[in-house]
Amino acid sequence: MTPIRLVAIGFIFFCTAIAWMVLGSTVTARSGEADGSLRAEVEQLWGGEHLQRAPVAAMMTHDVERAIPHFKDGKQVGTHNEIVRRDRERRPIALVKSEVRAALDLEHRRKGLLWFPTYGVGFEGHYRFENDSGERGDADIAFTFPSAQGVYDGFVFKVNGREAPAVTDLSRGAVLRVPLEAGQQVDVDVAYRSRGIGTWSYWFGDGVSQVKDFSLTLATNVADVDFPNGSMSPSTRAGTTLGWAFQNLVTGQHIAVELPSRLNPGPVAARISYFAPVSLLFFFTVMVILGVVKNRNLHPMNYFFLAAAFFAFHLLLAYLVDVVDIFAAFGVSAAVSVALVVSYLRIVMGQRAAWLQAAVAQLIFLVVFSCAFFVEGQTGLSVAIGATATLFVLMQLTARVKWAEVFSSGPPTAGSSGLPVGLPRA
């Protein structure tokens, strides 16, 4: 092995790494993950994330009629009524009871190279407001829809049994005005069936809110839901049913659940492509070291075809995930790549060396390392363990190698032509 050959092998590695970067970028662009274009299309077809807010009520103050005394010669001789005008203002009235039930039915849907956690939702809420302002007036009861792009079937919005007017603008929601006496309570009923994606949230209000006599029961068809940052974990959990219950809560947080996602073939294939140079570096290192130890140095052109066989794995994977399951695509691509390497080195190095050296190294550094991307969060640990184990094996194999002689400019040793051992030199 001469320094010139090492430089040539390094150049082949560098060019292959660039090809992998291009392939990874292509897969990322096709999957639409970077710009969120596919998610926007799914939201237009199915519906966006649901952020359900509690209904609000506010009173509009009235002009007040007062009895004004009438005086003559310093004595009151009568009264007359007079309307005292004042500026109209909206005063929020208290929500004193909330009983909410919701059900989420998760069903993953695929668009391009991505899976999206879409769900159907059934919502039902019973609320009670109390006019604690001490005055009578007209109260506006308002309900906001969780998504302005959604569809709402079986929609019901009643205040004391009275139906709200027809909704003409989803972004403004539904509003109904009712007269309220001082201290009077009003019951509000809301129900609908809709569809959403990703996360379902329930907000008490903007900023810090005080919640009285609150209960929310959320039923799902999956057990492994997550709770985003800034949300409250449930008070109770029974299987796939979650519950939140509070008597008098003051909080700036909200309730939210994030539904689990399936493994996305596009991003996984892209990450495997971006990581491929590390696999090839390990493989080339092992093959060079074994060539030195076994006195079977391969020609740089042999390394070129090995790099091409590695690249074939990622190229097949990137386009097979369009038509078959990602695990099937991974298996087919790995089998093809290993077959290319073994069938080629079987002729160059011999049957035994091709299977015991090249095939084993390829299975470890290409297949096993790539499998780590199917386990979320374990890729770095897998690479660290594999790299450490490889370093130990190579250190043991090369402990007695005299590297000064290996990289000397003397005549090539036997086997350096790349021919199988035992074949005569030309």
Phi, psi and omega in degrees: 000117181258159178302326181295320178295322178297320178296319179296319178295320177297322178295320177297317178298316181298315180294321179294322178298320177297318178299322178293321179298319178295316180297316179298319178295324178295316179295319178299317179294321180292326182285339180072015182289325186294315184259358178068020184294320181292322179297320178298321179294319179295320179296324178291326181277324189249319183133154183269189176296144181262124173237093184272122177261150175293145177297156180235155178224139179218143180260142174259121184293152181254160167291145184252134176262122183238152176274118182257121180292148179243127185246148175215125183056039177079004180239145178284125182247359180164185179222160171218147182278140180218137178278122177269113181279142175211161181295136177286139178214156179259124180244118179296142176248156194283140170268111189257350179205137178221125176232106190241138174228137179216151178225130180246130179243100184284134175212107182292141178231141183255137175226115183065237180257020182232144170259140180238135180279081178274154182212155168261144183228135171246127186236140177212125181225139177236121186234158176223127176250154178227129179284095181260016182281344182083004181226159173272158179174180176267130181253132173265115177262120186239138176237130181256132177287146184290336180212130181286346179260005186275174172242142187229104181264148180062034184290132179228130174218107183234144175237113186053040178081358182265128181289142177282157176298164180298140179279130180246348181213112182297328182292334179268341179080201181246137182225137177223131180258130180226146176281142180226137172273164178299129179080358182285146177255153180223135180259135181237131178239132180227140176203148175192166170237133184211188180222146181212189183214138170080275189239141172243130185229152174230122183250136176281329181166175178280139180073211180275131182233151174252126186240128180244141174046062186249139172214137177223127177245123183239117178256135178232166177258012176225154184263331188267055175279156180242166181238115183297163176299140180086004179250163182263136174288156184291154176285324179224156178211122178230097182068242180258013179251126181249150181221140173235131181217130181219143177269312179210090189253136171242120186205156171251005180266179179220176178258133180203146173229141178248119183282146185292148179256153173277164177294123183273120184295322182297302179300323179295315178298322179293316180295321177297321178294317179296329182276347187305321179303328178294317178298315181294324178298314177299316182297312179299318180300314180296317181294322178293314181297314179296325176297321178291314183293317183270359182059045179228064182288129178273153177283151177307328177295328174297320179292329177299314180290327175295318177297321178295323178294322175296315181296329179299325178301310184287327178295315178296316181299319184298329184252341175288330181295346176290332191241339180228170177300147186296327180290321176294318178298320179296315180297316180295316181296318179296317180298318180295316182295316179296320179297321178297314182293312184294316181296330179282309183289341175300325179277321184285314188250342186109157186299312185295312181295323181298319182279313187281336181254296187291313183296317179296315179297321180291319179298322182286308190275336178262304188283307184294316179299321180291329178298334181298338180285348176276349178250107186299126175086359183250003183297311182299317180296319180297316179295319180297316179295315180297320180294319180295316179296319178297317179300317180299313182296315182293323178296321178292322182290327188254011184299327183257006180285133176268096188293333179296323178284325181299317184262019177285164182267022180287181181296148181297146179277169180298138179094352183285351181284347182090002179279154177300147180299136179102339179278139182290148176282147179293000000 
